[in-house]
Amino acid sequence: MLALLNGCANIVPPEGGKKDETAPVLLSVVPSDSSLNIRPKKIELYFNEYIDIHDLDKNLALSPLMQITPSVLSYGKRVEIKILDTQLLANTTYRINLGDALTDNHEANPYRDFVYMFSTGAYFDSLELRGQVVDAATGMADSSMLITLYNTTENDTAVMAKKPLYAVRADASGSFLFRSLPLKSFRIYAIQDANNNYIYDPGEEKIGFIDRVVVPSLQKDSTVVFNMFREKRDTVKTETDTAATIVPPRRPGKVAYLVQVDTSNPAERTFELDKELSVDLYRELKSLDSAKIYLSYENNGIEVEAVQKLRVDSAGIKISTQWQPDKKYTLRLVKGWARDTTGAELPPGKYFFRTKREEDYGKLKIHVDGRYFGDSILLYIFKDNNDSIYLKPVTDSIISISLLPPGNYDMRLIVDANRNGHWDPGNLLLRRQPERVLPYATTIRLKAGWENEIDFIPDSNAGKKRPREAGNRPGAATPQNSSPDRSKPRQ
């Protein structure tokens, strides 16, 4: 009976009701939205429930900008937007966008994309200006850039010194749109604005500019395209700057070196066929006896000396040779082979390692259209978004590259206008645009032992990359709107 009574006395919390996912309802606005000939000091919004303000700095967007940002405050079910009316311009259309800043105070359900519009004149400006933002170095879309409009009476230094008249951010696809603009000319810029100050910080942020003034219109197919770049920093160094760049010894007081090979299992193929063999030094060398550095490999039980070339710098020694695939190599550093700057002799050593096979790599055969031949067009190939693989002028219609480790590869063509062998950014004050880049929008997934044959067709629409699973056998379906990738296993 006691057990039964105890069980009956257990307190069970009541089950909660269904979560409130209903957005607040806007009941009225004073003055009413889309009013003409007004200079409001205060705009009041009335909702059906209590309202909170969240992340106003991330959501608030003004067009045009105001020198003193309006305050947005919540008073229960009422929200007040307070404006210093003396800063409002005559005959100007204003848009106040609060984004998703207004939420109910219970479940934080937002009242989405609130926009309030009014005019200080007798009409509304209705023109638009749209465009696209592209990263000049990659040719792909660049998102979250801030596009700014200035009066044509301003010069290029204005973007570094003062806030613009109008500003809007590009979306995730790099597209932007100004609404409710007047019929007048503007200077237009795009900046990265990492610190949200509406001003371009040279060297720290990316910039894009157009070589002409722009005029808003009603034509939706009229677009402005920015090529974003980061300007080079000032390369002039003082004596103090130069002294500060001197790198001290990496391991003071230690006499040693490190051979960059995997010696844990000489039977395992680990060394790349297209790499130099590096010997990293903890101190700079005073002397080197190359005759005491031996590199050899086994060939059918016979040890063969490899022809080698040495390259020495402050960081270490680079040993290059024509590496034989799938061979066991031996590096011998004989006693007395080197001394460091303290006069100490570096210890001898013997290192065993094995090279990879050719079948451990993939191969690319790239067909390039004749329009892109010449020493002013560079083909740039890189792996996994950062590892540079190939950068050379396009001198033939077919480019074959072998010994490529498996992985994801991207390509682009660089219009090398000054023929210096690499891509160059622009310069705002010199009105020099960055060099043009034509991206191949599909990422190539290269497998070991496979040869991928590619028709390089530059992407005419800057946008997101479309990854492709390379390695389709001949006859497999080709993805729509992409160039054929004739991948096949190498014989």
C-alpha positions as CSV (number, residue, x, y, z in Angstrom):
1,M,0.0,0.0,0.0
2,L,2.9,2.4,0.9
3,A,4.5,1.7,-2.5
4,L,1.2,2.3,-4.2
5,L,0.7,5.6,-2.4
6,N,4.3,6.8,-3.2
7,G,3.8,6.0,-6.9
8,C,0.5,8.0,-7.0
9,A,2.3,10.9,-5.4
10,N,4.9,11.3,-8.2
11,I,4.7,14.8,-9.7
12,V,4.8,14.7,-13.5
13,P,5.4,18.0,-15.3
14,P,2.7,18.9,-17.8
15,E,3.6,18.4,-21.4
16,G,4.4,21.6,-23.3
17,G,2.3,22.9,-26.0
18,K,3.2,23.2,-29.7
19,K,6.1,25.6,-30.2
20,D,5.0,29.1,-31.4
21,E,6.4,29.5,-35.0
22,T,4.1,32.3,-36.1
23,A,5.7,35.5,-37.1
24,P,4.4,38.8,-35.5
25,V,1.7,40.6,-37.4
26,L,2.1,44.3,-38.3
27,L,-1.2,46.0,-37.5
28,S,-0.4,49.6,-38.5
29,V,2.3,52.1,-39.4
30,V,2.3,55.9,-38.6
31,P,3.0,57.8,-40.9
32,S,1.7,55.2,-43.4
33,D,4.2,53.5,-45.7
34,S,4.9,55.1,-49.1
35,S,3.9,58.6,-48.0
36,L,4.9,61.7,-50.1
37,N,6.0,65.2,-49.0
38,I,6.9,64.2,-45.5
39,R,10.0,64.6,-43.3
40,P,9.2,62.2,-40.4
41,K,11.0,62.6,-37.1
42,K,9.4,59.4,-35.8
43,I,7.9,56.3,-37.5
44,E,5.8,54.0,-35.3
45,L,5.0,50.4,-35.9
46,Y,2.3,48.6,-34.1
47,F,2.3,44.8,-33.8
48,N,0.0,42.1,-32.3
49,E,2.6,40.9,-29.8
50,Y,5.6,42.1,-27.9
51,I,8.7,42.9,-30.1
52,D,12.4,42.6,-29.5
53,I,15.2,44.1,-31.7
54,H,18.0,41.7,-32.7
55,D,21.3,42.4,-34.6
56,L,20.2,45.8,-35.9
57,D,23.7,46.6,-37.1
58,K,23.6,43.5,-39.4
59,N,20.1,44.0,-40.6
60,L,19.6,47.8,-41.0
61,A,20.0,49.1,-44.5
62,L,19.4,52.7,-45.6
63,S,19.0,54.2,-49.0
64,P,20.4,56.8,-49.2
65,L,22.7,56.7,-46.2
66,M,22.2,59.1,-43.4
67,Q,25.0,60.8,-41.5
68,I,23.3,60.0,-38.3
69,T,21.8,56.5,-38.3
70,P,18.2,56.3,-37.1
71,S,17.6,54.7,-33.8
72,V,15.2,51.7,-33.6
73,L,13.6,51.0,-30.1
74,S,11.0,48.6,-28.9
75,Y,8.2,49.6,-26.4
76,G,6.2,46.5,-25.9
77,K,4.1,46.0,-29.0
78,R,5.2,49.3,-30.5
79,V,8.5,50.0,-32.3
80,E,9.8,53.5,-32.9
81,I,12.2,54.5,-35.7
82,K,13.6,57.9,-34.8
83,I,15.2,60.1,-37.5
84,L,17.0,63.4,-37.3
85,D,14.8,65.1,-40.0
86,T,17.2,68.0,-40.6
87,Q,19.5,65.6,-42.4
88,L,16.9,64.6,-44.9
89,L,17.5,65.8,-48.5
90,A,14.8,67.6,-50.6
91,N,12.9,65.6,-53.2
92,T,14.6,62.4,-52.3
93,T,13.1,58.9,-51.9
94,Y,14.2,57.1,-48.7
95,R,14.1,53.3,-48.0
96,I,14.6,51.9,-44.5
97,N,15.1,48.2,-44.5
98,L,15.2,46.4,-41.1
99,G,15.7,43.0,-42.6
100,D,14.9,40.4,-39.9
101,A,15.8,42.6,-36.9
102,L,12.2,42.6,-35.5
103,T,11.2,39.5,-33.6
104,D,8.6,38.4,-31.1
105,N,10.0,38.2,-27.5
106,H,8.8,34.7,-26.9
107,E,10.3,32.4,-29.6
108,A,12.2,35.1,-31.5
109,N,10.1,34.6,-34.7
110,P,11.2,37.3,-37.1
111,Y,9.0,39.7,-39.0
112,R,11.0,39.3,-42.2
113,D,12.3,41.9,-44.6
114,F,10.5,45.0,-43.2
115,V,10.9,47.9,-45.6
116,Y,9.5,51.4,-45.1
117,M,9.5,53.9,-47.9
118,F,8.8,57.7,-48.0
119,S,9.7,60.7,-50.1
120,T,10.5,64.2,-49.1
121,G,9.1,65.3,-52.5
122,A,6.0,64.9,-54.6
123,Y,7.1,61.6,-56.3
124,F,9.0,58.4,-55.8
125,D,12.3,57.7,-57.5
126,S,11.9,54.4,-59.3
127,L,15.1,53.7,-61.2
128,E,17.4,50.7,-60.6
129,L,21.0,49.8,-61.0
130,R,22.1,46.2,-60.9
131,G,25.2,44.2,-61.5
132,Q,27.7,41.5,-60.6
133,V,30.8,41.3,-58.5
134,V,33.7,39.0,-59.6
135,D,37.0,38.2,-57.9
136,A,39.5,39.3,-60.5
137,A,42.1,36.8,-59.5
138,T,39.8,33.8,-60.0
139,G,37.1,35.0,-62.4
140,M,34.4,33.6,-60.0
141,A,31.6,35.4,-58.2
142,D,32.6,37.4,-55.1
143,S,29.9,37.7,-52.4
144,S,29.2,40.1,-49.6
145,M,31.0,43.1,-51.2
146,L,29.6,46.6,-50.5
147,I,28.7,48.5,-53.7
148,T,28.7,52.3,-53.2
149,L,27.5,55.3,-55.2
150,Y,29.1,58.8,-55.0
151,N,28.3,62.1,-56.8
152,T,30.2,62.6,-60.0
153,T,31.8,65.7,-58.5
154,E,33.9,63.4,-56.2
155,N,37.2,61.8,-57.3
156,D,38.6,58.4,-56.5
157,T,40.0,59.5,-53.1
158,A,36.4,59.9,-51.8
159,V,36.0,56.2,-51.5
160,M,38.9,56.2,-49.0
161,A,37.7,59.3,-47.0
162,K,33.9,59.6,-46.8
163,K,30.8,57.6,-46.7
164,P,28.8,57.2,-50.0
165,L,25.4,58.5,-50.8
166,Y,24.0,55.0,-51.5
167,A,25.3,51.5,-50.5
168,V,24.0,48.0,-51.0
169,R,25.6,44.6,-50.4
170,A,26.0,41.8,-53.0
171,D,24.3,38.6,-52.3
172,A,25.8,35.1,-52.1
173,S,25.9,34.9,-55.9
174,G,27.7,38.2,-56.2
175,S,24.7,40.0,-57.6
176,F,23.5,43.4,-56.3
177,L,20.6,45.7,-56.9
178,F,19.9,49.4,-56.1
179,R,16.3,50.4,-56.0
180,S,14.5,53.7,-55.9
181,L,17.3,55.7,-57.4
182,P,17.0,59.2,-59.0
183,L,17.8,60.0,-62.6
184,K,21.3,61.2,-62.2
185,S,24.9,60.1,-62.8
186,F,27.0,58.4,-60.2
187,R,30.5,57.2,-59.6
188,I,30.3,53.6,-58.5
189,Y,32.8,51.4,-56.5
190,A,32.7,48.0,-54.8
191,I,34.7,47.5,-51.6
192,Q,35.2,44.6,-49.2
193,D,34.4,46.8,-46.2
194,A,35.6,44.2,-43.7
195,N,35.3,46.6,-40.8
196,N,31.8,48.0,-41.8
197,N,32.9,51.6,-41.9
198,Y,31.7,52.2,-45.5
199,I,35.2,53.4,-46.4
200,Y,37.8,51.6,-48.5
201,D,41.0,50.8,-46.6
202,P,43.8,50.3,-49.2
203,G,45.9,47.2,-48.9
204,E,43.6,45.7,-46.3
205,E,40.4,45.3,-48.4
206,K,39.5,44.5,-52.0
207,I,38.3,47.2,-54.3
208,G,36.6,47.3,-57.7
209,F,35.9,50.3,-59.9
210,I,34.3,51.1,-63.2
211,D,36.0,53.3,-65.8
212,R,32.9,55.4,-66.4
213,V,30.0,57.0,-64.6
214,V,26.8,55.1,-64.4
215,V,23.1,56.2,-64.7
216,P,20.2,54.2,-63.2
217,S,17.5,53.1,-65.6
218,L,14.4,50.8,-65.9
219,Q,16.2,48.3,-68.1
220,K,16.7,45.1,-66.1
221,D,19.2,43.7,-68.5
222,S,21.6,46.5,-68.0
223,T,24.3,45.4,-65.6
224,V,27.6,46.6,-64.1
225,V,30.4,44.1,-63.6
226,F,33.1,44.7,-61.0
227,N,36.5,42.9,-61.0
228,M,37.6,42.9,-57.3
229,F,41.3,43.0,-56.4
230,R,43.5,43.8,-53.5
231,E,46.0,46.5,-54.3
232,K,49.7,45.8,-53.7
233,R,51.2,47.3,-50.5
234,D,53.9,49.9,-50.8
235,T,57.1,48.0,-51.5
236,V,59.4,50.8,-50.4
237,K,61.2,49.7,-47.2
238,T,63.2,51.8,-44.8
239,E,66.4,50.5,-43.2
240,T,64.4,49.7,-40.1
241,D,61.9,47.6,-42.1
242,T,64.8,45.7,-43.7
243,A,66.5,44.9,-40.4
244,A,63.2,43.6,-39.0
245,T,62.9,41.1,-41.8
246,I,66.1,39.3,-41.0
247,V,65.2,35.7,-39.9
248,P,67.1,34.4,-36.9
249,P,68.4,30.8,-36.9
250,R,65.5,28.4,-36.6
251,R,67.1,26.3,-33.9
252,P,69.7,28.3,-32.1
253,G,72.5,26.3,-30.5
254,K,71.5,23.0,-32.2
255,V,73.8,21.5,-34.9
256,A,71.7,19.4,-37.1
257,Y,69.6,19.0,-40.2
258,L,66.4,17.3,-41.4
259,V,66.1,15.2,-44.6
260,Q,62.5,15.5,-45.8
261,V,61.9,11.9,-46.7
262,D,59.8,9.1,-45.1
263,T,62.3,6.5,-44.0
264,S,60.0,4.6,-41.7
265,N,59.3,1.9,-44.4
266,P,61.6,1.8,-47.5
267,A,59.3,-0.7,-49.1
268,E,56.4,1.8,-49.1
269,R,56.2,4.2,-52.1
270,T,56.2,7.7,-50.6
271,F,58.5,10.0,-52.5
272,E,57.1,12.1,-55.3
273,L,58.6,11.8,-58.7
274,D,58.3,15.5,-59.5
275,K,59.8,16.9,-56.3
276,E,63.2,17.9,-55.1
277,L,64.8,16.2,-52.1
278,S,65.1,18.8,-49.4
279,V,67.7,18.9,-46.6
280,D,66.5,21.5,-44.1
281,L,69.2,23.2,-42.1
282,Y,69.0,24.6,-38.6
283,R,71.9,26.9,-39.3
284,E,73.3,28.4,-42.5
285,L,76.2,26.6,-44.1
286,K,79.8,27.8,-44.1
287,S,81.1,25.1,-46.4
288,L,79.7,22.2,-48.4
289,D,81.6,19.3,-50.0
290,S,79.3,18.1,-52.8
291,A,81.6,15.1,-53.5
292,K,80.5,13.7,-50.1
293,I,76.8,13.7,-51.0
294,Y,75.8,10.5,-52.7
295,L,72.5,9.6,-54.2
296,S,71.9,6.1,-55.7
297,Y,69.1,3.6,-56.4
298,E,68.7,-0.2,-56.8
299,N,68.1,-1.5,-60.3
300,N,67.7,-5.3,-60.5
301,G,70.0,-5.8,-57.5
302,I,72.6,-3.4,-58.8
303,E,73.2,-0.1,-57.1
304,V,73.3,2.8,-59.7
305,E,74.6,6.2,-58.9
306,A,72.0,8.9,-59.7
307,V,73.1,12.1,-61.5
308,Q,72.2,14.9,-59.1
309,K,72.2,18.7,-59.0
310,L,72.5,20.6,-55.8
311,R,70.9,24.0,-55.0
312,V,71.8,25.7,-51.7
313,D,70.1,28.6,-49.9
314,S,69.8,29.9,-46.4
315,A,67.0,27.4,-45.6
316,G,68.7,24.3,-46.8
317,I,69.9,22.1,-49.7
318,K,67.7,21.0,-52.6
319,I,68.8,17.8,-54.5
320,S,67.2,17.2,-57.9
321,T,67.6,14.3,-60.3
322,Q,65.6,12.3,-62.9
323,W,63.7,10.1,-60.4
324,Q,63.2,6.5,-61.5
325,P,59.7,5.2,-60.6
326,D,59.2,2.6,-57.9
327,K,62.9,2.4,-56.9
328,K,64.6,2.2,-53.6
329,Y,66.9,5.2,-53.2
330,T,69.8,5.8,-50.7
331,L,71.0,9.2,-49.7
332,R,74.5,9.2,-48.1
333,L,75.9,12.2,-46.3
334,V,79.6,11.2,-45.7
335,K,81.6,12.5,-42.7
336,G,82.8,16.0,-43.4
337,W,80.1,16.8,-46.0
338,A,79.2,20.2,-44.5
339,R,80.0,22.8,-41.8
340,D,77.7,25.5,-40.4
341,T,78.6,29.1,-39.8
342,T,79.9,28.3,-36.3
343,G,82.4,25.9,-37.8
344,A,80.7,22.9,-36.4
345,E,80.7,19.8,-38.7
346,L,77.3,18.4,-39.5
347,P,77.0,14.7,-38.6
348,P,76.9,12.0,-41.4
349,G,73.8,10.1,-42.2
350,K,72.2,7.5,-44.5
351,Y,68.6,7.6,-45.6
352,F,66.5,4.9,-47.5
353,F,63.3,5.7,-49.3
354,R,61.2,4.6,-52.2
355,T,59.8,6.6,-55.1
356,K,56.2,6.3,-56.3
357,R,55.1,4.6,-59.5
358,E,53.8,6.5,-62.5
359,E,50.5,4.6,-61.9
360,D,50.2,6.5,-58.6
361,Y,49.5,9.7,-60.6
362,G,46.9,11.0,-63.0
363,K,47.3,12.9,-66.3
364,L,45.6,15.9,-67.9
365,K,45.3,16.5,-71.6
366,I,43.9,20.0,-72.2
367,H,42.5,21.2,-75.5
368,V,42.6,25.0,-75.7
369,D,40.7,27.1,-78.3
370,G,42.9,28.9,-80.8
371,R,41.6,32.3,-79.5
372,Y,43.7,31.8,-76.4
373,F,47.1,31.1,-77.9
374,G,50.1,33.3,-77.3
375,D,52.7,34.3,-74.8
376,S,50.2,36.8,-73.3
377,I,47.8,34.0,-72.3
378,L,48.8,31.9,-69.2
379,L,47.3,28.6,-68.3
380,Y,47.2,28.3,-64.5
381,I,46.4,24.9,-62.8
382,F,46.2,24.5,-59.1
383,K,45.2,21.7,-56.7
384,D,42.8,21.7,-53.8
385,N,42.4,25.5,-54.1
386,N,45.9,26.5,-53.1
387,D,48.7,24.3,-54.4
388,S,50.1,25.7,-57.7
389,I,50.8,23.0,-60.2
390,Y,51.3,24.7,-63.6
391,L,51.7,28.3,-64.8
392,K,52.9,28.7,-68.4
393,P,52.0,30.5,-71.6
394,V,49.6,28.7,-74.0
395,T,51.8,27.9,-77.0
396,D,49.9,24.8,-78.3
397,S,46.4,23.7,-78.8
398,I,47.0,20.6,-76.7
399,I,48.8,20.7,-73.3
400,S,49.6,17.4,-71.6
401,I,50.6,17.3,-67.9
402,S,51.6,14.1,-66.2
403,L,52.6,13.1,-62.7
404,L,49.6,14.8,-61.1
405,P,48.7,13.4,-57.6
406,P,45.1,12.4,-57.2
407,G,42.8,15.2,-56.0
408,N,40.7,18.2,-57.1
409,Y,42.1,20.5,-59.7
410,D,41.0,23.9,-61.0
411,M,42.1,25.8,-64.0
412,R,42.0,29.3,-65.3
413,L,43.4,31.4,-68.2
414,I,45.2,34.7,-67.3
415,V,45.4,37.5,-69.9
416,D,48.9,38.5,-69.0
417,A,48.8,42.0,-70.5
418,N,52.3,43.0,-69.4
419,R,53.8,39.5,-70.2
420,N,55.5,39.2,-66.8
421,G,54.4,35.6,-66.3
422,H,51.9,36.1,-63.6
423,W,48.6,37.7,-62.7
424,D,48.7,41.4,-61.7
425,P,46.1,43.3,-59.6
426,G,44.9,46.8,-60.5
427,N,45.5,50.2,-59.0
428,L,42.6,52.5,-58.1
429,L,44.3,55.9,-58.3
430,L,46.2,55.0,-61.5
431,R,42.8,53.8,-62.9
432,R,44.4,50.5,-63.9
433,Q,42.1,47.5,-63.9
434,P,43.4,44.1,-62.8
435,E,44.4,41.6,-65.5
436,R,41.5,39.6,-66.9
437,V,41.0,36.0,-65.7
438,L,38.9,33.4,-67.6
439,P,37.9,30.6,-65.2
440,Y,37.1,26.9,-66.1
441,A,34.1,26.6,-63.8
442,T,34.3,22.9,-63.2
443,T,36.5,21.3,-60.6
444,I,38.3,18.3,-62.0
445,R,38.5,15.2,-59.7
446,L,41.6,13.3,-60.9
447,K,42.1,9.7,-60.0
448,A,45.4,7.7,-59.9
449,G,46.1,5.9,-63.1
450,W,43.6,7.9,-65.1
451,E,44.0,10.3,-68.0
452,N,41.5,13.2,-68.2
453,E,41.0,14.9,-71.5
454,I,39.5,18.3,-71.2
455,D,38.2,20.9,-73.6
456,F,38.9,24.2,-71.9
457,I,35.9,26.4,-72.5
458,P,36.1,29.5,-70.3
459,D,33.0,30.1,-68.1
460,S,31.0,33.0,-69.5
461,N,28.9,33.3,-66.3
462,A,30.9,34.0,-63.2
463,G,29.4,31.8,-60.5
464,K,29.9,28.8,-58.3
465,K,32.0,25.9,-59.4
466,R,30.2,22.8,-60.5
467,P,32.2,19.8,-59.2
468,R,32.5,16.9,-61.5
469,E,33.4,13.3,-60.8
470,A,36.3,12.7,-63.3
471,G,37.0,9.2,-64.3
472,N,33.9,8.6,-66.5
473,R,34.7,6.0,-69.1
474,P,34.2,6.8,-72.8
475,G,30.6,6.9,-73.7
476,A,29.4,8.1,-70.2
477,A,27.0,10.9,-70.0
478,T,28.5,14.4,-70.0
479,P,27.0,17.0,-67.6
480,Q,24.8,19.5,-69.3
481,N,26.3,22.9,-70.1
482,S,29.9,21.8,-69.4
483,S,32.7,20.9,-71.7
484,P,33.3,17.2,-72.2
485,D,35.7,15.4,-69.9
486,R,37.0,12.4,-71.8
487,S,38.5,10.5,-68.8
488,K,39.9,7.0,-69.2
489,P,42.2,4.7,-67.4
490,R,45.8,4.8,-68.8
491,Q,47.1,1.7,-70.4
